Amino acid sequence: MIRKIVGLEPSAAKSVFADFINQYQLNEKQIQFLNKVIDHLTHNGVVEIQELFQQPFTFFHQSGVVGLFPNQAEEIRDLLESVKQNVSQTA
């Protein structure tokens, strides 16, 4: 629970999406969205999936993650779930 309160180290949060970012040719809005997710992880430790359909994430697309990443939304969900599991194990 402490990790959820204090967040992840910035390098750890960035590493969650490093392979994903390198695997796809992302546009500027997609990169900004992922940077917002990384920022959220840094401050909060986890991102709940439903948050990706709310502000500030819908600022980039009204449909949130599925609007920006129609073919990769499930992969992003899986990455965030793995972070959540790791946080739970270390709490």
Secondary structure, 3 states (H helix, E strand, C coil): CHHHHHCCCHHHHHHHHHHHHHHCCCCHHHHHHHHHHHHHHHHHCCCCHHHHHCCCHHHCCCCCHHHHCCCCHHHHHHHHHHHHHHHHHHC
